[in-house]
Amino acid sequence: MSLNGMNRFAALGQEERHHLEAALTSRAVPARTALVGEGDPAGTLFLLAEGWAFRHQTSRNGSRQIVGLALPGDFCNLDVLAFGRIDYGVRMLTPGTLLTIERDKALALGVYFPAISALFSQSAFAENAILSRWTFCLGRLSAQERLAHLLCELAIRRGFEQDRRHVRIELPLTQEQLADVLGLTGVHVNRVLQTLRARGLVAKRGRMVEIFDFPALRAMAGFDPAYLHRDPARPESVAA
């Protein structure tokens, strides 16, 4: 299975890339497929080749919080490499294609190839940086700022430059799912979307979101993409 087109792996050498690709198995998965359950023992590591997935945790009364979004090229559950059990669930948001590798095989590759081990670590650090920013947003930003910040993040993660004015991105989350990301209700999310539309900043049509003034949306959210680390150090440097 080829890793071509996934920027995360661009810095791997030819030998490391060959062995990692040989160890991966590809399979198609439908939307809403549960990949990992909360409390499951560590097993398969999932790399998303196509589609979207989300990580979630559920309270005792059944309320759900979405604690992470995996986009193409992202790992879904890197914690399997470090812990015996996973404290979150992972579910497909859309149909997609997964590249899978068993935990023991991934760890063995990391032992033989330090650059692969460093890549796993670097990816985990990047996830943690996003989670830290999400925590800040939930605790300190208004509802409008939270949604604006999320849209800015997704635009950058999908490859748009921050100085671009007009941006159109896929957003396959329902209003209820957006509410579970932002710590709001579905009704509140709808009101925020209407407000942003009235201000001429954003319009959501089905699975697509059109951002009419990306710089203005970034200013509203106080968005700085530095936490996304789009130009990370080469894995060899991390491993040194």
N, C-alpha and C positions, 0 to 999 in steps of 0.2 A: 504494500500500500504506500503510495507516494505522499510525501509531505510537502510537495510543491505548492507554492502559493501561501503557505502559512509562515508569516514573518517570524514567529516565535522560534522557528528552527533554522533560520537562515544562517546563523553563525556556527552551526555544527559542521565539523569536518566531514569529508566524504565517507570515511570509515564509520564514524559514529552514526551518521545519518542512515547508512546502509543497514547497520545492525538494528537500529530502532525501527526502521520501516519493515524489516523482515519479521520483527516480533509482534507487529500490530495486526489485528484482525478487523476487517470491516463488516459492519452490518447495518442495514436500514431499520429504523424504528419509527413507529407512528407517533403522532401527537398524543400527549397525556400519558405516555408510557412512564411508569415508575422505574427508575434505574437503581435507586438506593432508597432504603427506608431508614427512618430515624432509629438509631441503635443497632443497625445491621453490623455484623462483623466485617472487618476490612477484607476486601477481595479484589475485584476487578477495578482497574483504573480506566476511566473513560475520557477520551479526547474527542471533542466535537468537531467533525469535519464539515458538516452542513446542518443548518437548522439552529434553533435556540433551545436552551434548557434553563431551569432555575433551581436554586437551592432554597430550602424552606425549613422552618421549624414551626411546631404546632403546640399551643398551650393546652393545659388540661381541659379547658372548656371548648376546645376545638378551633380557637382563633388561630389563623395562620399568618406568619410573617415571612415574606420572601427576603432572603438574606444574601442573595447573589444571583446574577444573570450570567450564563455562559453563552458566548457567541462563537461563531466558527473560528477554529484555531485555539480555543480555550480548553483547558482541562476542566472536568466537572467535579472531581472529588480527590484532589491531591492528598488529602488527609490520610488516605489509605496507606500511603508510604510511611507514615509516622506513627499512626495509632491503631490499636486493635479493633476499635469500634468507631462508627461515624455518628456524630450527634445531630446531623441534619439529614433531610431527605433530598433526593434529586429527581426531578421529573422533566420530561420533554415538554416544552411549550408548543413546539411545532413538529411536523415530521422532519426527520433528519437522518444523518449518517454518522455513526459512531465508529471510532477506531479504539479497539480495546486491547489491553495487555494485562495479564495477571500480575498481582502485586509482587510476588517473589521474582518473576522474570524482570520486572521493571527495576527492582532493587539490585538484582544481579548485574543488569546493564550499567547501573550507576557505579557499582564497584569496579567494573572493568574499564569504564569510560568516564573519567571525572567530569568531562564536559557535559555528559548527559545528566549526571548527578547535579551539577551546577544549574543546568537548565530547569530541572524539577524544583530546585530550591528557589531559583529566580522567579519562576512562575508562582510559587506559593507566596513569596514576598509581595509580588504584584497584586495577588488576590487580597492579601492582608491590607495593603495600602488602600484598595478600593473599599473594603469593608470598614476601615477606619473612617474614610471620608463619608460613607453612608451613615455611620453612627453620628458623626458631627452634624450632618444635614438633618437627621431625625430630631436631634436634640436642640438645634439652634436656628434652623431656618423656618420661615413661614411656609405655608402650604404652596403658595405660588412659587417661592424660591426653590422648594424641594423638587417640584415637577420640572421647573426650568433647568435646574442643575442636572437632573437625570437625563433630560433630552440632550443637553450639551455633552454629557459624558458619552452617551450612546453614539452621538454624531462623531465624536473623536475616535471612539473605539471602532467605528465602521470605516474610518480612514479619511474623514473630511478634515481639511485644514481649518484652524480656528479663525482665520481671517476671512474665510469665505462668507458672503452675505446670505445667499439663498441655499438652503439645504433641504433635501428630501430623503427621509430615512424610513425603513420598515420598522414598525412598532407592533408586533403581534400580540401584545398584552391587551386584555379586556380592561374596562374601567375598574372592575373588581380586583383584577390582578395588579393593576397600577396602585390601587389602594393598599394592597398587601405589601407592596414595595415601599410606599411612602408613609405608611402608618396613618392613613386617612380612611374615610368611608368612600364607597363608590359614588354616593351623591356629592360628596365634597370634591372628589376628583372631577366630576362632570362640571361643577361650578367653576373650578379653577381653569379647566380647558376652555370654557365659554369666556372667562375673563381674559385669558391670553389671546383668544381669537378676537375679542372686541378691541384689544389693544394693537391688533395687526401684527402679532408676533408669531402665532402658531395656529395651524388648523389640522385637526385629525380627521382623516377620511378613511374609514375601514381600518386596514392594517398599515396605513401609511400616515406619516406625520410630515407636514410641510412647515419648515421654519423660514419665515419671510425675512427676518432680520437677526441673523445669528449673533453678531456683535452685541446687539441690544439685549438679546436673551442671556448672553454670557454676563453682561453687566448686571442684569437683574438678579442673577443667581450668585454673583460674586465668584464665577467659575474660573478656576485656574487649572489647566490640564496637567500641571507638573506631577500630581500624584499618580497619574496613569503611566508614567515612565515609558513613554513610547520609544525612546532610544536607550534601552538598557545596556549595561556593560556586556561585553562578550562573555559567554559562559566560561571560557578558559580563564578570564580574569577573576571571575567570582570564585572559581575553584582554587585559585592560587593561594 
